Amino acid sequence: MFFLLEVGTEELPADFIDEAIAQWQQIIPKSLEENFLTPDNLEVYGTPRRLAILISGLPEQQKDRDEVIKGPPVKAAFKDGKPTKAAEGFARKQEVTLDDLEIRPTDKGDFVFIEKKIKGRQTKEILQESIPNWINSLEGRRFMRWGNGELRFSRPIRWLVALCDQEILPLEIVNGDSTITSDRLSRGHRILHPDTVSIAQAAEYRETFRAVYVEVDPKQRQQIIEKDIETISQQLTGTADIPEDLLTEVINLVEYPTAVAGKFDPEFLNLPTEVIITVMVKHQRYFAVKKSAQELLPNFITIANGDPNKKDIIAQGNERVIRARLADAQFFYTSDCDEPLDSYLPQLENVTFQKELGTMRYKVDRIMDMAQQISEQLEVREQEQEEIESTALLCKADLVTQMVYEFPELQGIMGQKYALASGESEEVAQGIFEHYLPRGAKDIMPKSLTGQVVGIADRLDTLISIFGLGMIPTGSGDPFALRRAANAIITVTWEAELPINLAQLLLQGCQAFMADHGDKESPLEALQTFFIQRIQNILQDDFNIDYDLVNAVLGEADAEYMERALQNLLDVKDRSEFLQEIRSNGMLDRIYETINRSTRLAAKGDLEYTELDPSKVVRTELFEKSSEQELFNGLMALVSKTTQAQDEGDYQLLIEGLLDIIPKVSNFFDGEDSVLVMDDNQNIKQNRLNLLGVLRNHGRVLANFGAIVKN
């Protein structure tokens, strides 16, 4: 059996179509499976005016099945050998007699069970029950009501098609006084075929609509659009710039895509390329055409949803619109360039960053202070320091220019252009642009030191300030994009290999915040925890480090390890990757059991984690067995290797030292000359625990082995 459901609507938002398709692709197969229905294929389609499901290979009804149903425990179902009300109620609910009840043992004692043969229900009946839930389960932004009903959907629902093969499946959507009843009648293209369309059979759905100028399959629309854009680009002797987001949006703005070429005056090519593309993409949904990587042609391609025979008229209308838009941009650009970039700084005093945190000009001052602290940690040269200071001072100045006011997407980009026009150095101009990078998970990374330092400073200021006000992200709520900001700080630090001490920067930033907001609580502890969580997520999700190895590097409720991680982000990444490497090559297995056993026993002592020199905490005169002296000697030899591993970040040296000492530890525990660590003599016991504590501490230079899970 073929089944078709089409929900016809007013024009849907482009982003909702993809969301709805993705949701139905999850919801509907699960719903069918729960109802013991397994189709051959299920496709979900969407256009601006409809969402549709086409299912093939549905059985006419469920298969009959045997089902075992668990009832109450025997002690509740029977008393003195007679059935209780609990047993009677269970039997009545399941429509069986008391004689049908069986007693079966379980892990939790004896329970009453029944075996029932369930007759398969008609598929049509199940679909009638399920479809309203499929429709009502869809979620999206800005759902609306219409008419006088309470029904909410992305846009008003106007018609409903439901067919089982050629037969109409009766359905109703009630919305106040109005009722939408299922039929076989749908709507074609609003312009090219405004009449109703009768769908004879569910299996003919796609072909029926192609005949009335509607391509219901988004994948097919994408192929048509990409092919037409490529054809026109070749005719224009250029290459189309096809941003993924724009392509996705355009696919869901049209039902019958037609690519149309247009042109604009070559004089506008004097504008920065980014400005022209932004005007086209963000405001007109046009695709720019490039002559080379950095050079545009005075042409564009748009995807129309109208009559393909009227391409010339469509092109002329689009050309008039783009000329006006580009003329505005040219005026903004010329006017903005009339003044040096630093002349815009006073206007930042009229822009509020956040009502309790003051203006953007005040934020710039804080960014400069934080950038200064980062520069001191990095010990930058004097010239680099001056470039970082200038970048920090000017990084937000373009926000009050006419171009960025009109096109906010160009912030940073225009700052770079205006900085160069004002005579600033390449390093400062590039830093102004790059301090916003990365803007998302797939974005490019900043390459200049100015962009890296100022970007970290900007994000740290935002995090400290917003956390200080108590606006900590919870669940999916993150209006200030603080998770993205923290992720960027970590990834930029790793990518650029910046040896910054994040713990110190957070401390200094929180102290400065408290100096200005004495009525607030310090956000330091919350920020430390937040950054540890972000590091953990990035290592696991982006670097594919096993969760237990990440825990071993960051520690589990381990303040010393948390502090160490924040003091040296580069070391955290290096140790995590090294642990993953030695797990893969089997070296971790060779030391794991011994180090972990020592770590567990050492926890019964009280030796500080930082002590690596056994001569300071172990009394050799208390040794009773030669294995103790051997272990002591091995630990003494290990000190130099561990110290070198710490200084050079070469943890292979540490592993080699640990491998050398493993036989001595094994002999200490289980050899012919083994000892009982928990000796009755407290001094001997403590001495042996200190030996193990020193070994644990050497292991902790790499990781907390107690957090690692055995393979």
N, C-alpha and C positions, 0 to 999 in steps of 0.2 A: 504494500500500500504506500502511495505517495501522500504526504500531508503538507499543506501549505497554510501558513498563517501570515497575513500582511496587515500591519497596523498603519493606516494612512493618517497623515498629520499635516498641519501647517508646516512651513519651512523650519526644519530642525537646525540648531546650531551645529556647525561643522564638527566641533570637538566632541559633541555628545554622540554623534553617529558611531565613531570608533569605540567610545566607551560602552555604548549599548551593545554593539556587536560582541565586544570582549566579554561583557557580563553574561549575555545570553549563551555564549560558547561555553561558559562554566555552569550556568544555572540549568539549562535545558537537558544536557546529557545526564547530569546528576539526577534531575527529576525523573527522567525516563528510567534510569537504572533503579531508582528507589521503587519504581512501579513495575519492575521486572520486564521492562521493554528494551530490546536491543535492536536499533535500526541498523541498516547497512551504511547509511551516510547521513550527515546532517550539515547543512550549510546555512549560514546567517548572512543576510544581505542588508544593505542600507543605502538610501539616497536622501537628499534633502527633504523628500516628502513621504518617506516610508521606511519602516523596518520590517524585515521579512525573515521567515524561517521556512526552509524547504527540507523535509525529511523523507528519505526513501527507504524502502525495505522494512516498514513497520508491520508487525503481525496484526492480524485482525483482532486478536485477543491475546491476553496473557496465557502462558502455559499453566495447566493445573500443577500444583506443587504441594508437597508435604511440608508441614511446618510444625516444629516443636516449640511449645510455649511454656515458659516457666511460670509457676504460680507461687503461692505462699509457702513458707517452710512447714514441714510436717507437724511440728509442735503447735503451730497456729491453725493448721487445717483440720487436725483431728484431736479429740480429747476423749480419753477412755475408749479409743477405738472407733469413735463415732465422729462423723464429719461435723465441723463447726460452721458457723455462718460465713466464715472466711472461705471455706471450701465450697459452700453452696453458691456464694457470690461469684467466685472464680468460674465455676462450672456454668452458671447462668450467663455470665458475660461472654464466655466462649461458645455458648450454645451447644453444650455437651451435657451428658448425664454424669452423675457422681461415679458411676461404674467405669467411666472412661478415664478417670484420674489415675495416674501412675506415680509411684514414689521412686525417686532416683537420688543417688548420693551425689553431692557436689563438694567442692573445697570448703564450703561454708555449712556443711551439714546436709541432711536429707530435705528435699523439696518436692512439691507436687508438680507434675508435668502432665501435659496432654499432647497427643499427636493428632493434628488435623489435616485433612486433605482440603486444600483451598482451591476452589474452582476459579480458573482464570476469568478475569473481567474483560469486557469489551474495551478495546483500545479507544474507541470514540468516546466512551463514557469517561475514561481516565483523562483524555485530552480536554474534555469539557470542564472537568474539575481543575485541571492544572493550568490552563492558559491564563485565566485571570491572575493567578499568582506569578506567572512568568512576566506579565505586563507590569503588574504592581511592584515587582521586586526590583525593577530598574531604578538606578540612582544616578543623580547628576546635579550639577549646580543650577540654581535658579529655576527649580520646577515651579509650575504655575497652575492656578485654577482658572476655569473659564465657565461661562454660564452661571447658573446658581447652584452648581454641585460642589462637592468636596474633593472630587477626583483631581489628583495632581500628576502632571506629566510635563515633559520638557516643552511641548507645544500642544495646542488643542488637537485631540484625536477626532478625525472627520469620517473615517470609514474603517471597516473591518472585513477582511476576506479570510474565510476559513474553509478549506476544501480537503476532503478525504477522497483522493482520486478525483472523480467528477462530481461528487456529492457534497453539498453544502453542510458543514457541521454547525448546528445551531449554537450561537453564542450571543451574549448580550453584555454591553458595557453601559451601566446606568450611571448618569451624572446629573443629579438633581432631577429636573423635569424632562431632560432629554435622555433618550436611550439609543445607543448605536447597536444595530443588529447585524450579525455577520451575513455576508452575501458572497456572490462571485464577481461583483462589480467593483472595479478599482478606477484609478485615474491615470491617464497618460501624461506626457510632457505638458506642462502648463501652457506653453506657447505653441509648440509644434503639433500637439494632439490634445486639445483641451477637453475632448469628449470623454465620457466614461468608457471603460474597457471591460469587456466580459471575458473572464478566464474560464475556458471550457474544462480544463483538467489541471490539477496541481503540477503534474510533470511537465506541462507546457509553459510554466511561469516565465522563465527567462526569455524564451523565444517569443512569447506573446508580447512582452514589453519592448523587446528590441524592434518589433514592428511598429511601435508607437513612440519611438524616439526616447526610450528610457533604458539605460544599462544598469540593472539592479546590482550587479556584482562590482564592488569597489576595486577588486583586483583587475578586472577587465578595464574599468575606467582608467586606472593607473597606466596600464599598458598602452591604451589609446593615447593618453596625454603625453607620455614619454616619447612615443614614436612620432607623434605630430610635432612636438617641440624639437626633436632631433632633426626632422625633415626641414623645418623652417630655419633652424640654426645653420644648417648646411647651405641653404639657399642664400642666407645672409653672410656666408663665409665667416662664421663665428662659432662660438660654443656657448650654449645656454648655461647660466648659473642657476642651479636648481637646489635651493635649500630644502632640506628634508621636511622641516615644519611647514613650509609654504606648499610643497607638493601634497602633503597629507591634508592640508586645509582645502586646497583647490579641488582635490578628488571628491570631497564631501560637500562642495558648493554647487556641483553640477550633476545633472542626470544624463545629459547627452553632450559630452565634451567636444568642443570645437576650438582648435588652436588658431589664434588670430595674430598676425604680425603687425606691429605699429612702429612709428618712428618719432623722434623728437629733434629739436634744433641742435646741430652739432655744437653751438656756442655753449650749451650747458655742460659739455664735457670738461670745461674748465673747473667745474665743481669737483671736490674730492670724490673719488669713486665710491667711498662708503656712503656718502650723502645721497648720491643718485640711486644706489641699490636700496638704501633704506626707504627712500620715497617710493620706489617701485614696489618693494616687497611688503612693507608694513602698512602702507596706506592704500595701495591699488591692487595688490596681489598680482603684480606683473613679474615675469621672469626677465632678468637682464641678460643681454647678449654680450659676451666678451670677445675682443679681438685677440687679447693675450691675457696672461694671468692678472696683470694690473691695469689693463687698458680696455675700456668699454667701446662698443659700437653705439651709434645714436639710434638704437633699435630696442624693442622689447617684444615679448610674447605674452599674450594673455589668453586665458581659457574661458571661452564664452559658453553660455548655456542657452543661447538663442538660435536663430535660424542661420545655418551655415551658408545659405545663399546670400546673406546680408553681411558678409565679412567686412566689406569696404565701409559700410555705414558704422559697424561696430568699431572698426579701427579708428575711424575719424573721431568718434565720440571719446574713445580712450586717449587719443592724441591730444585733444583739447584739454582733458583733465590733467594729463601728466605735464603739459606745458605750464599750466597754472601752478601746479605743485612745485615744479622745478624753478619757476620764476620766483616763488616765495622763498625757496631754499637759497637761491642766488642772492636775494636781497638780505636774508638773514646772515649769510656768510660774509658778504661785503661789509655789512654794518658791524658785525662782530669783530672783523679784522681791523676796523678803524681804530680800535683801542688795544693797548697791550693787555696781555692776559692778567697781569697782577692788578690792573685797574678794576677788575671785577670783584676783588676780595672784599671791599666794604659792603657790597650788596649781599654777601653771604650772611651778614648780620640780620638780614630780613627773612632768612630762610630757617625755619625751625627744624632741627633734627628730631627732637622729641621734647615735649613740653617741660619735663622735669630735668632735661639734660642740656637745654639751651639751644643756641643757634648752630648752624653749620660752621660759622666762623670760629666758634668756641671749640667745636669738634676738631677743626683743623689744628688749633693750638695743641690739643691733646694728642693728635696724630704725630705732630712734630716732636713732642716730648717722648712719646713711645719710640719713634724712629731713632731718636738720639740714644736711647737706652740700648736698642738693638745694635746700633752702629758701634757703641762702646764695647759690647760683647764680641762683635766680629772684628774689632780692632781695625777698622777700615782706614785707608789713607786719607789725608786731609782733603784732597780734591774730591774723592768719593763722598766724604762727609758733607762737603758743600753741595754736591749734586743731590744727595739724599734730602738735605734741608730744603733746597729749592723745590724739589719734587713734592715733598710733604706740604709745603706752603701753597703750591699751586694746584694740588691734585683735585680739588673740588671747585675751582674757580669757574670751569665751563658750565657748571650747573645753572648759572644765572645768565648765560648767553641766550640770545634769541633762538639760535639753532637748536640747542639742547632743550630749551623750554618747549619748542614745537615738536622735536623728535627726541624724547628721553633716551631712546635706544642708543643714541650717539654719544652719551656721556663717556668721557675718557678718550674716545676717538677724536672728538673735536678739541678736547683739551690738548691732545698731542699736536693737532694741526695749528691751533692758535699759539701754542708755546713756540713752535718753530717760526711762525710768522712774527712773533714778538722778540725773536733773537735768542731764545733759550737754546741750550746745547741739545744735541741729539739724545744724550743720556737722560736729561731731565724730561724731554718730550716723550721719549719711549717709556720712561717710568710712570708718567701720568696716565698713559694708556694702559700699561701693563699692571698697574696696581689693582685694577679690577679683576685681573685674571687669577685663577680660572673662574669663569662665570657659571659654570655647570660641570657635571661629571665628565663630559666629553670635550670640554674646551681645551684650548692650547694653554701652556704654562708660561709664566713670565720668565724671560731670559735675562733681563737686565738686573743688576744689583739694586738699582733705585726702585724698580717695580716690585721686586721681591720684598725689600725691607719696608717700603711704604705700604704695600698691600697687607703685610702681616701686622704692621702697626695699626692700620685702619680697622682691620677685623678684630684685633685684640681690644681696641678701644670700644668698639660696638659690643662685644661680648661682655666685657667688664661692666660697662655702663648699664646694659639692659639686665644682666644678671643682678647687678646692684639694686635695681628697682624691683627685683623679685619676679621678673617676667621670664621665668625659666620654661623652656619648651616642655610640653607634656603631650604624650600620645602623638597624634598627627599635627597638632597645633604648633606652628613655628612661624608666626607672622614676620619676624625680623630675620628669618633664614639663618638662625644661629648655628644650626647643625652644619649647613653648607659653609659658613664662615670658619668654623673650627676645622672642618675637613680640609678647607683650602690652606689654612695655616700649616697643618701637618704635611699635606702633600707638597706644598711649595718648599717647605723645609727639607723634606726628603729629596725632592727632585733637584734642588739647587745645592744640596749637601751643606746647609748652613748650620754651623755648630752653635746654635743658640741655646740658652738656658731658659726654657719656657717657664719653669717653676719660679725663677727670679723675676721674670717679666710680669707674671701674674701677681706676685707679691707686691711689686712696686706699683703696678697699675691699681690694685685694690687699695693700697695705702693712699694713693692720690685721690681715688674716688671717695674714700672715707673722709679725707680732708675737706672735700667739698660737700659731702652729704653725711654729716655726723649723726643724723637721725636714722640712718639705715644700718642694717647689719652687713658685715663684710661678706662679699660673695666668694671669697677665696676658696673655701672648702668645696662649695658647689661647683665652681669652675674646674677645680682639680679633678673631681669625679667625672664631670662632663667630658673633659679632654681624654681621660683614660678610656671612657666608653667609646669615644670616637676613634681613638687609636685601635682599640680592640676590633671595632667593626671594619675599619679599613684593612687591617692586617688579614682578617678572616675573609672578607668579601672580595677585596681587590687583589690581594697578594696570595690568596688561597693557602694561608697558614692554618694548620689544624688548631681547633679551638683550645685544646689542652696545652699546646705549645705557647699560644698567645697568653693564656693564663699563667704559664710558668715564667714568662718574661715580665708580665705586668704585675704578677702577684695576685693573690685572692685575699682581700681584706688585709693587705700587707702595706703598711704606711711607708716603710723604708723603700720598698720596690716602686711604689707609686711616685715617690719623690725622685728616685733615681731615673725613672722613665721620663718624667717631665723635665729633669735637668739635662737630659741628653737624648733627644728624639732620634738622632741618627743611630745611636747605639741600640735602641729598642728595635728598630727595623733590622739592623745587622744581626743581632742575636736571634731574632725570630726566623730570619731566612736561614741562618746557619743551623739552627735546631731542625728546621724542616729538611735541610740538606742531609744532616747526619742521621735523621730518621730514615730517609730514603735509601742511604747507602749502608744502613745496618749498624753504623758505629754507635748510635744512641743505645741500641739494644745491649751492646757489649758492656756499657757502664751503668745502664739504668738500674738494674736490680741492686747492685752494691751501693751506689750513691743514694738511692731511695731508701734502702734499709738503714743506712747510716743516718739519713735525714730524719727518719721516723724516731729512731732511738735518741738522737741528739736533742729532739724536742723535749725529752724528759729532763734535760739539764737546763742550765741558765746562761750558757755562754752567749756573748753578744755576737751578732751576725757579722760584724766588721773584722773580727780577729782572724788573721791568717797565719800568724807565727806561733807554732806550737810551743816554742821555748818559753813563751811568756805566760802560758796558762797550764802547761803540763809539767808535772814533777816526775822526772825520770827515776828518782829514788823509790817511788812507789810501785814501779813495775815489778810484776811477779813472773811474767812469762816473756820469752824472747819475742813473741809475736807483737807485744806492745812496743818494744824497742824498734822492731822492724817498721812498724807503722809510723812511729815517731820519725824515724830517719827518712822514710818516704815522704812524709809531710814536709819535713825540712827542705828536701830537694825540690818539692813542688812549689815552694814559695816563689822562687825566682821565675819559674815558668808562668805562674799565675800573674805575678806583677807585670811581666813583659806582655802577657796577653791583654791585661787591662790597659797598659800604656799605649799599645799599638793597635788594639782592637782586633787582634789576631787570635780568635778563640780556638783555632786548631792547635795552638801551643798548649792551651789548657787541657784540651781533650787528650792530647798525647801524654801529658803529665798524669792525668787521671787513669789512663789505660795502664801506665807503668805501675801505679799504686794498687790497682785492683787485686792482684794476687796477694799482696800484703794484707789487704782488708779481708779477703776471703780466709786467709790463714788465721787472722785475728778472731773471726767469727766461728769458723768451722774446721780449721786445721788441727793437726795433732797437738799444736801448742795453743789452742784457742782459749779464750777467757770467757767468764761470765760477766757481762757488762754490769748488771745490776747486783754487784757484790754487796754482802752484808756490811762490810766496812765502808762507811760513807765517804771517806777520803779516797779510797781506791775506786769506788763507784764514780765519784765526781771526776776523778782523773781520767777514767776511761770515757766518760761522757764528753769530756773536753776534747779528747782525741777525735772522737766522732764529730763533735761540733766544729772543730777546725776543718775536717774533711768536708762537712756540709757547707761551710762558708766558702771553701774553694769552689765547690759546685755552684753555689749561689752567684758567684761572679758571672756565670753564664745564665743560670736559670734556677728557679725554685723547683727542684726535682720532685718534691712532694705533690706538685700540681699536675705532673705528667702522668698520663694514663698508659699502662703497659700495652704494647701491641698484642 
